[in-house]
Amino acid sequence: MNITRYAWCFSHGVFHTFPEGDTPWCTATWIAFTATTRIDALAAKHAAYGDAQFLHDLPADKQIEVIGIAEARTGQL
Ligand SMILES: [Zn+2]
């Protein structure tokens, strides 16, 4: 069974999908959501970050949160 990770990328302004187990090809600022469908992932993204498409669409505190999550992930690689 293929498991896909959905990740909203605030650098590219789109959803990325990464096959589970693969190293994500995008190393920019993205947040992964646990969801089984793209629609679920979009709903989760909307609940957490609203309509923001790019990093600068977020309020300052959310920008810091998102950058922190992305940096923590990069540090693990
Ligand atoms: Zn990206």
N, CA, C, O and the ligand as a Tripos MOL2 file, in Angstrom:
@<TRIPOS>MOLECULE
protein
  309   307    78     0     0
PROTEIN
NO_CHARGES

@<TRIPOS>ATOM
      1 N           0.8490   -1.2040    0.0000 N.3       1 MET1
      2 CA          0.0000    0.0000    0.0000 C.3       1 MET1
      3 C           0.8750    1.2410    0.0000 C.2       1 MET1
      4 O           1.7930    1.3820    0.8070 O.2       1 MET1
      5 N           0.5720    2.1110   -0.9030 N.am      2 ASN2
      6 CA          1.3230    3.3510   -0.9670 C.3       2 ASN2
      7 C           0.7520    4.3790   -0.0010 C.2       2 ASN2
      8 O          -0.4450    4.6640   -0.0010 O.2       2 ASN2
      9 N           1.6230    4.9160    0.8030 N.am      3 ILE3
     10 CA          1.2170    5.9950    1.6990 C.3       3 ILE3
     11 C           1.8460    7.2800    1.1840 C.2       3 ILE3
     12 O           3.0480    7.3590    0.9300 O.2       3 ILE3
     13 N           1.0050    8.2620    1.0450 N.am      4 THR4
     14 CA          1.4760    9.5490    0.5540 C.3       4 THR4
     15 C           1.4140   10.5730    1.6650 C.2       4 THR4
     16 O           0.4200   10.6630    2.3850 O.2       4 THR4
     17 N           2.4480   11.3200    1.7980 N.am      5 ARG5
     18 CA          2.4420   12.4380    2.7340 C.3       5 ARG5
     19 C           2.0630   13.7050    1.9820 C.2       5 ARG5
     20 O           2.6300   14.0220    0.9370 O.2       5 ARG5
     21 N           1.1040   14.4130    2.5320 N.am      6 TYR6
     22 CA          0.7120   15.6890    1.9590 C.3       6 TYR6
     23 C           1.4010   16.7950    2.7400 C.2       6 TYR6
     24 O           1.3940   16.8010    3.9710 O.2       6 TYR6
     25 N           1.9810   17.7060    2.0300 N.am      7 ALA7
     26 CA          2.6960   18.7880    2.6960 C.3       7 ALA7
     27 C           2.3800   20.1070    2.0010 C.2       7 ALA7
     28 O           2.5440   20.2450    0.7890 O.2       7 ALA7
     29 N           1.9250   21.0710    2.7910 N.am      8 TRP8
     30 CA          1.7230   22.3890    2.2170 C.3       8 TRP8
     31 C           3.0490   23.1250    2.2430 C.2       8 TRP8
     32 O           3.6890   23.2500    3.2870 O.2       8 TRP8
     33 N           3.4510   23.6120    1.0710 N.am      9 CYS9
     34 CA          4.7360   24.2950    0.9580 C.3       9 CYS9
     35 C           4.4890   25.8070    0.9130 C.2       9 CYS9
     36 O           3.8750   26.3180   -0.0240 O.2       9 CYS9
     37 N           4.9680   26.5000    1.9220 N.am     10 PHE10
     38 CA          4.7730   27.9450    1.9810 C.3      10 PHE10
     39 C           5.7970   28.6810    1.1260 C.2      10 PHE10
     40 O           5.7040   29.8970    0.9630 O.2      10 PHE10
     41 N           6.7460   27.9780    0.5910 N.am     11 SER11
     42 CA          7.7030   28.5990   -0.3280 C.3      11 SER11
     43 C           7.1820   28.5550   -1.7600 C.2      11 SER11
     44 O           7.3200   29.5250   -2.5050 O.2      11 SER11
     45 N           6.5890   27.4360   -2.1430 N.am     12 HIS12
     46 CA          6.0690   27.2860   -3.4980 C.3      12 HIS12
     47 C           4.5790   27.5930   -3.5870 C.2      12 HIS12
     48 O           4.0690   27.8010   -4.6880 O.2      12 HIS12
     49 N           3.8640   27.6280   -2.4590 N.am     13 GLY13
     50 CA          2.4480   27.9760   -2.4470 C.3      13 GLY13
     51 C           1.5440   26.8790   -2.9840 C.2      13 GLY13
     52 O           0.4570   27.1600   -3.4880 O.2      13 GLY13
     53 N           1.9810   25.6450   -2.8810 N.am     14 VAL14
     54 CA          1.1940   24.5100   -3.3820 C.3      14 VAL14
     55 C           1.3510   23.3260   -2.4280 C.2      14 VAL14
     56 O           2.2260   23.3130   -1.5610 O.2      14 VAL14
     57 N           0.4760   22.3310   -2.6130 N.am     15 PHE15
     58 CA          0.6690   21.0670   -1.9200 C.3      15 PHE15
     59 C           1.7430   20.2700   -2.6290 C.2      15 PHE15
     60 O           1.7610   20.1770   -3.8560 O.2      15 PHE15
     61 N           2.6340   19.6970   -1.8430 N.am     16 HIS16
     62 CA          3.5360   18.6790   -2.3530 C.3      16 HIS16
     63 C           3.0370   17.3450   -1.8340 C.2      16 HIS16
     64 O           2.4680   17.2740   -0.7450 O.2      16 HIS16
     65 N           3.2430   16.2980   -2.5970 N.am     17 THR17
     66 CA          2.9810   14.9580   -2.1030 C.3      17 THR17
     67 C           4.2850   14.1730   -2.1570 C.2      17 THR17
     68 O           4.9680   14.1290   -3.1800 O.2      17 THR17
     69 N           4.6060   13.5620   -1.0390 N.am     18 PHE18
     70 CA          5.8440   12.7940   -0.9450 C.3      18 PHE18
     71 C           5.5000   11.3530   -0.6010 C.2      18 PHE18
     72 O           4.8310   11.1060    0.4030 O.2      18 PHE18
     73 N           5.9380   10.4050   -1.4040 N.am     19 PRO19
     74 CA          5.7310    8.9990   -1.0330 C.3      19 PRO19
     75 C           6.4260    8.7030    0.2910 C.2      19 PRO19
     76 O           7.5690    9.1080    0.5030 O.2      19 PRO19
     77 N           5.7360    8.0000    1.1730 N.am     20 GLU20
     78 CA          6.3060    7.6710    2.4770 C.3      20 GLU20
     79 C           7.6020    6.8910    2.2840 C.2      20 GLU20
     80 O           7.6790    5.9750    1.4660 O.2      20 GLU20
     81 N           8.6120    7.2730    3.0510 N.am     21 GLY21
     82 CA          9.8840    6.5640    2.9650 C.3      21 GLY21
     83 C          10.8800    7.2410    2.0390 C.2      21 GLY21
     84 O          12.0860    7.0370    2.1710 O.2      21 GLY21
     85 N          10.3840    8.0490    1.0990 N.am     22 ASP22
     86 CA         11.2860    8.7720    0.2120 C.3      22 ASP22
     87 C          11.7610   10.0510    0.8900 C.2      22 ASP22
     88 O          11.0570   10.6320    1.7160 O.2      22 ASP22
     89 N          12.9450   10.4690    0.5330 N.am     23 THR23
     90 CA         13.4200   11.7540    0.9940 C.3      23 THR23
     91 C          12.6960   12.8400    0.2050 C.2      23 THR23
     92 O          12.7640   12.8610   -1.0240 O.2      23 THR23
     93 N          12.0040   13.7420    0.9000 N.am     24 PRO24
     94 CA         11.2660   14.7920    0.1740 C.3      24 PRO24
     95 C          12.1870   15.5880   -0.7380 C.2      24 PRO24
     96 O          13.2750   15.9990   -0.3350 O.2      24 PRO24
     97 N          11.7390   15.8000   -1.9710 N.am     25 TRP25
     98 CA         12.5800   16.5120   -2.9380 C.3      25 TRP25
     99 C          12.5970   18.0090   -2.6690 C.2      25 TRP25
    100 O          13.5140   18.7130   -3.0920 O.2      25 TRP25
    101 N          11.5810   18.4900   -1.9650 N.am     26 CYS26
    102 CA         11.5410   19.9260   -1.6710 C.3      26 CYS26
    103 C          12.1500   20.1590   -0.3000 C.2      26 CYS26
    104 O          11.7350   19.5590    0.6920 O.2      26 CYS26
    105 N          13.1290   21.0290   -0.2580 N.am     27 THR27
    106 CA         13.7950   21.3180    1.0150 C.3      27 THR27
    107 C          13.4100   22.6940    1.5290 C.2      27 THR27
    108 O          14.0630   23.2350    2.4210 O.2      27 THR27
    109 N          12.3490   23.2590    0.9660 N.am     28 ALA28
    110 CA         11.9010   24.5790    1.3970 C.3      28 ALA28
    111 C          11.0120   24.4530    2.6300 C.2      28 ALA28
    112 O          11.0850   23.4650    3.3620 O.2      28 ALA28
    113 N          10.1810   25.4530    2.8500 N.am     29 THR29
    114 CA          9.3960   25.5320    4.0840 C.3      29 THR29
    115 C           8.0330   24.9020    3.8830 C.2      29 THR29
    116 O           7.1120   25.5480    3.3850 O.2      29 THR29
    117 N           7.9010   23.6400    4.2700 N.am     30 TRP30
    118 CA          6.6160   22.9720    4.1330 C.3      30 TRP30
    119 C           6.2410   22.2870    5.4430 C.2      30 TRP30
    120 O           7.0840   21.9570    6.2770 O.2      30 TRP30
    121 N           4.9150   22.0900    5.5790 N.am     31 ILE31
    122 CA          4.3500   21.4630    6.7670 C.3      31 ILE31
    123 C           3.5770   20.2310    6.3210 C.2      31 ILE31
    124 O           2.6980   20.3240    5.4640 O.2      31 ILE31
    125 N           3.8940   19.0970    6.8860 N.am     32 ALA32
    126 CA          3.2070   17.8580    6.5230 C.3      32 ALA32
    127 C           1.9100   17.7150    7.3180 C.2      32 ALA32
    128 O           1.8330   18.0980    8.4850 O.2      32 ALA32
    129 N           0.8990   17.1570    6.6620 N.am     33 PHE33
    130 CA         -0.3710   16.8960    7.3160 C.3      33 PHE33
    131 C          -0.6930   15.4200    7.2250 C.2      33 PHE33
    132 O          -0.4440   14.7740    6.2070 O.2      33 PHE33
    133 N          -1.2460   14.9000    8.2940 N.am     34 THR34
    134 CA         -1.6770   13.5190    8.3010 C.3      34 THR34
    135 C          -3.0670   13.4530    7.6870 C.2      34 THR34
    136 O          -4.0360   13.9280    8.2790 O.2      34 THR34
    137 N          -3.1630   12.8770    6.5270 N.am     35 ALA35
    138 CA         -4.4420   12.8080    5.8170 C.3      35 ALA35
    139 C          -4.3580   11.6960    4.7850 C.2      35 ALA35
    140 O          -3.2770   11.3500    4.3080 O.2      35 ALA35
    141 N          -5.5080   11.1470    4.4510 N.am     36 THR36
    142 CA         -5.5170   10.0680    3.4690 C.3      36 THR36
    143 C          -5.8950   10.5640    2.0800 C.2      36 THR36
    144 O          -5.6530    9.8860    1.0810 O.2      36 THR36
    145 N          -6.4870   11.7470    2.0260 N.am     37 THR37
    146 CA         -6.8250   12.3070    0.7230 C.3      37 THR37
    147 C          -6.3720   13.7610    0.6700 C.2      37 THR37
    148 O          -6.1530   14.4100    1.6930 O.2      37 THR37
    149 N          -6.2420   14.2400   -0.5440 N.am     38 ARG38
    150 CA         -5.8360   15.6190   -0.7340 C.3      38 ARG38
    151 C          -6.8510   16.5950   -0.1230 C.2      38 ARG38
    152 O          -6.4880   17.6540    0.3890 O.2      38 ARG38
    153 N          -8.1360   16.2080   -0.1910 N.am     39 ILE39
    154 CA         -9.1860   17.0760    0.3650 C.3      39 ILE39
    155 C          -9.0540   17.1700    1.8810 C.2      39 ILE39
    156 O          -9.1880   18.2470    2.4630 O.2      39 ILE39
    157 N          -8.7870   16.0150    2.5170 N.am     40 ASP40
    158 CA         -8.5730   16.0160    3.9650 C.3      40 ASP40
    159 C          -7.3490   16.8580    4.3240 C.2      40 ASP40
    160 O          -7.3630   17.6140    5.2960 O.2      40 ASP40
    161 N          -6.3120   16.7160    3.5410 N.am     41 ALA41
    162 CA         -5.0890   17.4630    3.8110 C.3      41 ALA41
    163 C          -5.3450   18.9630    3.6830 C.2      41 ALA41
    164 O          -4.8500   19.7590    4.4810 O.2      41 ALA41
    165 N          -6.1150   19.3290    2.6810 N.am     42 LEU42
    166 CA         -6.4260   20.7430    2.4800 C.3      42 LEU42
    167 C          -7.2520   21.2890    3.6460 C.2      42 LEU42
    168 O          -7.0490   22.4220    4.0820 O.2      42 LEU42
    169 N          -8.1860   20.4720    4.1470 N.am     43 ALA43
    170 CA         -8.9980   20.8860    5.2850 C.3      43 ALA43
    171 C          -8.1240   21.0740    6.5220 C.2      43 ALA43
    172 O          -8.3170   22.0230    7.2820 O.2      43 ALA43
    173 N          -7.1720   20.1810    6.7250 N.am     44 ALA44
    174 CA         -6.2720   20.2770    7.8750 C.3      44 ALA44
    175 C          -5.3990   21.5220    7.7540 C.2      44 ALA44
    176 O          -5.1810   22.2430    8.7280 O.2      44 ALA44
    177 N          -4.9070   21.7590    6.5480 N.am     45 LYS45
    178 CA         -4.0900   22.9510    6.3150 C.3      45 LYS45
    179 C          -4.9050   24.2110    6.5820 C.2      45 LYS45
    180 O          -4.4240   25.1570    7.2050 O.2      45 LYS45
    181 N          -6.1510   24.2080    6.0970 N.am     46 HIS46
    182 CA         -7.0020   25.3850    6.2630 C.3      46 HIS46
    183 C          -7.3110   25.6380    7.7290 C.2      46 HIS46
    184 O          -7.3500   26.7840    8.1750 O.2      46 HIS46
    185 N          -7.5330   24.5520    8.4830 N.am     47 ALA47
    186 CA         -7.8320   24.6820    9.9060 C.3      47 ALA47
    187 C          -6.6540   25.2770   10.6610 C.2      47 ALA47
    188 O          -6.8340   26.0500   11.6020 O.2      47 ALA47
    189 N          -5.4550   24.9140   10.2460 N.am     48 ALA48
    190 CA         -4.2610   25.3630   10.9650 C.3      48 ALA48
    191 C          -3.7770   26.7340   10.4810 C.2      48 ALA48
    192 O          -3.3380   27.5620   11.2790 O.2      48 ALA48
    193 N          -3.8580   26.9620    9.1820 N.am     49 TYR49
    194 CA         -3.2030   28.1460    8.6170 C.3      49 TYR49
    195 C          -4.1110   29.0010    7.7330 C.2      49 TYR49
    196 O          -3.6460   29.9480    7.0990 O.2      49 TYR49
    197 N          -5.3880   28.6750    7.6880 N.am     50 GLY50
    198 CA         -6.3230   29.4900    6.9330 C.3      50 GLY50
    199 C          -6.0100   29.5000    5.4400 C.2      50 GLY50
    200 O          -5.5690   28.5010    4.8730 O.2      50 GLY50
    201 N          -6.2470   30.6460    4.8240 N.am     51 ASP51
    202 CA         -6.0730   30.7640    3.3790 C.3      51 ASP51
    203 C          -4.6380   31.0830    2.9750 C.2      51 ASP51
    204 O          -4.3480   31.2190    1.7870 O.2      51 ASP51
    205 N          -3.7500   31.2010    3.9360 N.am     52 ALA52
    206 CA         -2.3740   31.5970    3.6210 C.3      52 ALA52
    207 C          -1.7710   30.6540    2.5860 C.2      52 ALA52
    208 O          -1.7940   29.4350    2.7510 O.2      52 ALA52
    209 N          -1.2340   31.2330    1.5220 N.am     53 GLN53
    210 CA         -0.6020   30.4310    0.4780 C.3      53 GLN53
    211 C           0.9150   30.4560    0.6260 C.2      53 GLN53
    212 O           1.5840   29.4270    0.5300 O.2      53 GLN53
    213 N           1.4340   31.6440    0.8610 N.am     54 PHE54
    214 CA          2.8750   31.7820    1.0140 C.3      54 PHE54
    215 C           3.1920   32.2300    2.4360 C.2      54 PHE54
    216 O           2.3120   32.6700    3.1750 O.2      54 PHE54
    217 N           4.4310   32.1120    2.7960 N.am     55 LEU55
    218 CA          4.8590   32.4330    4.1590 C.3      55 LEU55
    219 C           4.4410   33.8380    4.5650 C.2      55 LEU55
    220 O           4.0310   34.0580    5.7050 O.2      55 LEU55
    221 N           4.5410   34.7950    3.6400 N.am     56 HIS56
    222 CA          4.2450   36.1760    3.9950 C.3      56 HIS56
    223 C           2.7400   36.4200    4.1730 C.2      56 HIS56
    224 O           2.3360   37.4950    4.6160 O.2      56 HIS56
    225 N           1.9040   35.4190    3.8260 N.am     57 ASP57
    226 CA          0.4580   35.5440    4.0670 C.3      57 ASP57
    227 C           0.1000   35.2340    5.5180 C.2      57 ASP57
    228 O          -1.0060   35.5400    5.9650 O.2      57 ASP57
    229 N           1.0240   34.6340    6.2480 N.am     58 LEU58
    230 CA          0.7570   34.2470    7.6270 C.3      58 LEU58
    231 C           1.0600   35.3930    8.5800 C.2      58 LEU58
    232 O           1.9060   36.2400    8.2960 O.2      58 LEU58
    233 N           0.3570   35.4170    9.7250 N.am     59 PRO59
    234 CA          0.7620   36.3610   10.7760 C.3      59 PRO59
    235 C           2.1580   36.0100   11.2860 C.2      59 PRO59
    236 O           2.6190   34.8770   11.1470 O.2      59 PRO59
    237 N           2.8140   36.9950   11.8750 N.am     60 ALA60
    238 CA          4.2250   36.8240   12.2520 C.3      60 ALA60
    239 C           4.4520   35.6110   13.1490 C.2      60 ALA60
    240 O           5.4220   34.8750   12.9680 O.2      60 ALA60
    241 N           3.5490   35.4000   14.1240 N.am     61 ASP61
    242 CA          3.7830   34.2810   15.0390 C.3      61 ASP61
    243 C           3.6750   32.9400   14.3330 C.2      61 ASP61
    244 O           4.3780   31.9870   14.6720 O.2      61 ASP61
    245 N           2.7750   32.8750   13.3340 N.am     62 LYS62
    246 CA          2.6440   31.6300   12.5660 C.3      62 LYS62
    247 C           3.8480   31.4250   11.6450 C.2      62 LYS62
    248 O           4.2890   30.2950   11.4340 O.2      62 LYS62
    249 N           4.3750   32.5220   11.1010 N.am     63 GLN63
    250 CA          5.5770   32.4090   10.2680 C.3      63 GLN63
    251 C           6.7110   31.7940   11.0680 C.2      63 GLN63
    252 O           7.4250   30.9150   10.5840 O.2      63 GLN63
    253 N           6.8690   32.2660   12.2990 N.am     64 ILE64
    254 CA          7.9440   31.7530   13.1510 C.3      64 ILE64
    255 C           7.7180   30.2760   13.4520 C.2      64 ILE64
    256 O           8.6550   29.4780   13.4570 O.2      64 ILE64
    257 N           6.4500   29.9260   13.7030 N.am     65 GLU65
    258 CA          6.1110   28.5320   13.9830 C.3      65 GLU65
    259 C           6.4570   27.6350   12.7870 C.2      65 GLU65
    260 O           7.0760   26.5820   12.9400 O.2      65 GLU65
    261 N           6.0390   28.0800   11.5950 N.am     66 VAL66
    262 CA          6.2510   27.2770   10.3880 C.3      66 VAL66
    263 C           7.7460   27.1330   10.0900 C.2      66 VAL66
    264 O           8.2190   26.0460    9.7590 O.2      66 VAL66
    265 N           8.4740   28.2310   10.2080 N.am     67 ILE67
    266 CA          9.9200   28.1830    9.9530 C.3      67 ILE67
    267 C          10.5970   27.2600   10.9640 C.2      67 ILE67
    268 O          11.5130   26.5110   10.6250 O.2      67 ILE67
    269 N          10.1270   27.3280   12.2220 N.am     68 GLY68
    270 CA         10.6960   26.4680   13.2550 C.3      68 GLY68
    271 C          10.4870   24.9950   12.9620 C.2      68 GLY68
    272 O          11.3890   24.1800   13.1560 O.2      68 GLY68
    273 N           9.2840   24.6530   12.4880 N.am     69 ILE69
    274 CA          8.9750   23.2570   12.1490 C.3      69 ILE69
    275 C           9.8540   22.7990   10.9900 C.2      69 ILE69
    276 O          10.4030   21.6970   11.0140 O.2      69 ILE69
    277 N           9.9820   23.6530    9.9730 N.am     70 ALA70
    278 CA         10.7710   23.3000    8.7990 C.3      70 ALA70
    279 C          12.2460   23.1540    9.1610 C.2      70 ALA70
    280 O          12.9190   22.2490    8.6670 O.2      70 ALA70
    281 N          12.7490   24.0320   10.0140 N.am     71 GLU71
    282 CA         14.1680   23.9680   10.3980 C.3      71 GLU71
    283 C          14.4400   22.7300   11.2500 C.2      71 GLU71
    284 O          15.4870   22.0950   11.1270 O.2      71 GLU71
    285 N          13.4860   22.4010   12.1110 N.am     72 ALA72
    286 CA         13.6550   21.2110   12.9480 C.3      72 ALA72
    287 C          13.7430   19.9600   12.0810 C.2      72 ALA72
    288 O          14.5320   19.0540   12.3520 O.2      72 ALA72
    289 N          12.9210   19.9230   11.0330 N.am     73 ARG73
    290 CA         12.9320   18.7780   10.1240 C.3      73 ARG73
    291 C          14.2420   18.7130    9.3450 C.2      73 ARG73
    292 O          14.8280   17.6400    9.2030 O.2      73 ARG73
    293 N          14.6970   19.8420    8.8470 N.am     74 THR74
    294 CA         15.9370   19.8850    8.0810 C.3      74 THR74
    295 C          17.1040   19.4140    8.9380 C.2      74 THR74
    296 O          18.0100   18.7350    8.4540 O.2      74 THR74
    297 N          17.0720   19.7840   10.2220 N.am     75 GLY75
    298 CA         18.1390   19.3970   11.1170 C.3      75 GLY75
    299 C          18.2100   17.9100   11.3660 C.2      75 GLY75
    300 O          19.2550   17.3820   11.7460 O.2      75 GLY75
    301 N          17.0780   17.2240   11.1500 N.am     76 GLN76
    302 CA         17.0330   15.7790   11.3900 C.3      76 GLN76
    303 C          17.5960   14.9930   10.2190 C.2      76 GLN76
    304 O          17.9670   13.8300   10.3760 O.2      76 GLN76
    305 N          17.6650   15.6080    9.0560 N.am     77 LEU77
    306 CA         18.1140   14.8920    7.8720 C.3      77 LEU77
    307 C          19.6360   14.7050    7.8760 C.2      77 LEU77
    308 O          20.1880   14.1170    6.9450 O.2      77 LEU77
    309 ZN          8.2160   23.3380   -2.0120 Zn       78 ZN78
@<TRIPOS>BOND
     1     1     2 1
     2     2     3 1
     3     3     4 2
     4     3     5 am
     5     5     6 1
     6     6     7 1
     7     7     8 2
     8     7     9 am
     9     9    10 1
    10    10    11 1
    11    11    12 2
    12    11    13 am
    13    13    14 1
    14    14    15 1
    15    15    16 2
    16    15    17 am
    17    17    18 1
    18    18    19 1
    19    19    20 2
    20    19    21 am
    21    21    22 1
    22    22    23 1
    23    23    24 2
    24    23    25 am
    25    25    26 1
    26    26    27 1
    27    27    28 2
    28    27    29 am
    29    29    30 1
    30    30    31 1
    31    31    32 2
    32    31    33 am
    33    33    34 1
    34    34    35 1
    35    35    36 2
    36    35    37 am
    37    37    38 1
    38    38    39 1
    39    39    40 2
    40    39    41 am
    41    41    42 1
    42    42    43 1
    43    43    44 2
    44    43    45 am
    45    45    46 1
    46    46    47 1
    47    47    48 2
    48    47    49 am
    49    49    50 1
    50    50    51 1
    51    51    52 2
    52    51    53 am
    53    53    54 1
    54    54    55 1
    55    55    56 2
    56    55    57 am
    57    57    58 1
    58    58    59 1
    59    59    60 2
    60    59    61 am
    61    61    62 1
    62    62    63 1
    63    63    64 2
    64    63    65 am
    65    65    66 1
    66    66    67 1
    67    67    68 2
    68    67    69 am
    69    69    70 1
    70    70    71 1
    71    71    72 2
    72    71    73 am
    73    73    74 1
    74    74    75 1
    75    75    76 2
    76    75    77 am
    77    77    78 1
    78    78    79 1
    79    79    80 2
    80    79    81 am
    81    81    82 1
    82    82    83 1
    83    83    84 2
    84    83    85 am
    85    85    86 1
    86    86    87 1
    87    87    88 2
    88    87    89 am
    89    89    90 1
    90    90    91 1
    91    91    92 2
    92    91    93 am
    93    93    94 1
    94    94    95 1
    95    95    96 2
    96    95    97 am
    97    97    98 1
    98    98    99 1
    99    99   100 2
   100    99   101 am
   101   101   102 1
   102   102   103 1
   103   103   104 2
   104   103   105 am
   105   105   106 1
   106   106   107 1
   107   107   108 2
   108   107   109 am
   109   109   110 1
   110   110   111 1
   111   111   112 2
   112   111   113 am
   113   113   114 1
   114   114   115 1
   115   115   116 2
   116   115   117 am
   117   117   118 1
   118   118   119 1
   119   119   120 2
   120   119   121 am
   121   121   122 1
   122   122   123 1
   123   123   124 2
   124   123   125 am
   125   125   126 1
   126   126   127 1
   127   127   128 2
   128   127   129 am
   129   129   130 1
   130   130   131 1
   131   131   132 2
   132   131   133 am
   133   133   134 1
   134   134   135 1
   135   135   136 2
   136   135   137 am
   137   137   138 1
   138   138   139 1
   139   139   140 2
   140   139   141 am
   141   141   142 1
   142   142   143 1
   143   143   144 2
   144   143   145 am
   145   145   146 1
   146   146   147 1
   147   147   148 2
   148   147   149 am
   149   149   150 1
   150   150   151 1
   151   151   152 2
   152   151   153 am
   153   153   154 1
   154   154   155 1
   155   155   156 2
   156   155   157 am
   157   157   158 1
   158   158   159 1
   159   159   160 2
   160   159   161 am
   161   161   162 1
   162   162   163 1
   163   163   164 2
   164   163   165 am
   165   165   166 1
   166   166   167 1
   167   167   168 2
   168   167   169 am
   169   169   170 1
   170   170   171 1
   171   171   172 2
   172   171   173 am
   173   173   174 1
   174   174   175 1
   175   175   176 2
   176   175   177 am
   177   177   178 1
   178   178   179 1
   179   179   180 2
   180   179   181 am
   181   181   182 1
   182   182   183 1
   183   183   184 2
   184   183   185 am
   185   185   186 1
   186   186   187 1
   187   187   188 2
   188   187   189 am
   189   189   190 1
   190   190   191 1
   191   191   192 2
   192   191   193 am
   193   193   194 1
   194   194   195 1
   195   195   196 2
   196   195   197 am
   197   197   198 1
   198   198   199 1
   199   199   200 2
   200   199   201 am
   201   201   202 1
   202   202   203 1
   203   203   204 2
   204   203   205 am
   205   205   206 1
   206   206   207 1
   207   207   208 2
   208   207   209 am
   209   209   210 1
   210   210   211 1
   211   211   212 2
   212   211   213 am
   213   213   214 1
   214   214   215 1
   215   215   216 2
   216   215   217 am
   217   217   218 1
   218   218   219 1
   219   219   220 2
   220   219   221 am
   221   221   222 1
   222   222   223 1
   223   223   224 2
   224   223   225 am
   225   225   226 1
   226   226   227 1
   227   227   228 2
   228   227   229 am
   229   229   230 1
   230   230   231 1
   231   231   232 2
   232   231   233 am
   233   233   234 1
   234   234   235 1
   235   235   236 2
   236   235   237 am
   237   237   238 1
   238   238   239 1
   239   239   240 2
   240   239   241 am
   241   241   242 1
   242   242   243 1
   243   243   244 2
   244   243   245 am
   245   245   246 1
   246   246   247 1
   247   247   248 2
   248   247   249 am
   249   249   250 1
   250   250   251 1
   251   251   252 2
   252   251   253 am
   253   253   254 1
   254   254   255 1
   255   255   256 2
   256   255   257 am
   257   257   258 1
   258   258   259 1
   259   259   260 2
   260   259   261 am
   261   261   262 1
   262   262   263 1
   263   263   264 2
   264   263   265 am
   265   265   266 1
   266   266   267 1
   267   267   268 2
   268   267   269 am
   269   269   270 1
   270   270   271 1
   271   271   272 2
   272   271   273 am
   273   273   274 1
   274   274   275 1
   275   275   276 2
   276   275   277 am
   277   277   278 1
   278   278   279 1
   279   279   280 2
   280   279   281 am
   281   281   282 1
   282   282   283 1
   283   283   284 2
   284   283   285 am
   285   285   286 1
   286   286   287 1
   287   287   288 2
   288   287   289 am
   289   289   290 1
   290   290   291 1
   291   291   292 2
   292   291   293 am
   293   293   294 1
   294   294   295 1
   295   295   296 2
   296   295   297 am
   297   297   298 1
   298   298   299 1
   299   299   300 2
   300   299   301 am
   301   301   302 1
   302   302   303 1
   303   303   304 2
   304   303   305 am
   305   305   306 1
   306   306   307 1
   307   307   308 2
@<TRIPOS>SUBSTRUCTURE
     1 MET1         2 RESIDUE 1 A MET
     2 ASN2         6 RESIDUE 1 A ASN
     3 ILE3        10 RESIDUE 1 A ILE
     4 THR4        14 RESIDUE 1 A THR
     5 ARG5        18 RESIDUE 1 A ARG
     6 TYR6        22 RESIDUE 1 A TYR
     7 ALA7        26 RESIDUE 1 A ALA
     8 TRP8        30 RESIDUE 1 A TRP
     9 CYS9        34 RESIDUE 1 A CYS
    10 PHE10       38 RESIDUE 1 A PHE
    11 SER11       42 RESIDUE 1 A SER
    12 HIS12       46 RESIDUE 1 A HIS
    13 GLY13       50 RESIDUE 1 A GLY
    14 VAL14       54 RESIDUE 1 A VAL
    15 PHE15       58 RESIDUE 1 A PHE
    16 HIS16       62 RESIDUE 1 A HIS
    17 THR17       66 RESIDUE 1 A THR
    18 PHE18       70 RESIDUE 1 A PHE
    19 PRO19       74 RESIDUE 1 A PRO
    20 GLU20       78 RESIDUE 1 A GLU
    21 GLY21       82 RESIDUE 1 A GLY
    22 ASP22       86 RESIDUE 1 A ASP
    23 THR23       90 RESIDUE 1 A THR
    24 PRO24       94 RESIDUE 1 A PRO
    25 TRP25       98 RESIDUE 1 A TRP
    26 CYS26      102 RESIDUE 1 A CYS
    27 THR27      106 RESIDUE 1 A THR
    28 ALA28      110 RESIDUE 1 A ALA
    29 THR29      114 RESIDUE 1 A THR
    30 TRP30      118 RESIDUE 1 A TRP
    31 ILE31      122 RESIDUE 1 A ILE
    32 ALA32      126 RESIDUE 1 A ALA
    33 PHE33      130 RESIDUE 1 A PHE
    34 THR34      134 RESIDUE 1 A THR
    35 ALA35      138 RESIDUE 1 A ALA
    36 THR36      142 RESIDUE 1 A THR
    37 THR37      146 RESIDUE 1 A THR
    38 ARG38      150 RESIDUE 1 A ARG
    39 ILE39      154 RESIDUE 1 A ILE
    40 ASP40      158 RESIDUE 1 A ASP
    41 ALA41      162 RESIDUE 1 A ALA
    42 LEU42      166 RESIDUE 1 A LEU
    43 ALA43      170 RESIDUE 1 A ALA
    44 ALA44      174 RESIDUE 1 A ALA
    45 LYS45      178 RESIDUE 1 A LYS
    46 HIS46      182 RESIDUE 1 A HIS
    47 ALA47      186 RESIDUE 1 A ALA
    48 ALA48      190 RESIDUE 1 A ALA
    49 TYR49      194 RESIDUE 1 A TYR
    50 GLY50      198 RESIDUE 1 A GLY
    51 ASP51      202 RESIDUE 1 A ASP
    52 ALA52      206 RESIDUE 1 A ALA
    53 GLN53      210 RESIDUE 1 A GLN
    54 PHE54      214 RESIDUE 1 A PHE
    55 LEU55      218 RESIDUE 1 A LEU
    56 HIS56      222 RESIDUE 1 A HIS
    57 ASP57      226 RESIDUE 1 A ASP
    58 LEU58      230 RESIDUE 1 A LEU
    59 PRO59      234 RESIDUE 1 A PRO
    60 ALA60      238 RESIDUE 1 A ALA
    61 ASP61      242 RESIDUE 1 A ASP
    62 LYS62      246 RESIDUE 1 A LYS
    63 GLN63      250 RESIDUE 1 A GLN
    64 ILE64      254 RESIDUE 1 A ILE
    65 GLU65      258 RESIDUE 1 A GLU
    66 VAL66      262 RESIDUE 1 A VAL
    67 ILE67      266 RESIDUE 1 A ILE
    68 GLY68      270 RESIDUE 1 A GLY
    69 ILE69      274 RESIDUE 1 A ILE
    70 ALA70      278 RESIDUE 1 A ALA
    71 GLU71      282 RESIDUE 1 A GLU
    72 ALA72      286 RESIDUE 1 A ALA
    73 ARG73      290 RESIDUE 1 A ARG
    74 THR74      294 RESIDUE 1 A THR
    75 GLY75      298 RESIDUE 1 A GLY
    76 GLN76      302 RESIDUE 1 A GLN
    77 LEU77      306 RESIDUE 1 A LEU
    78 ZN78       309 GROUP 0 **** ****
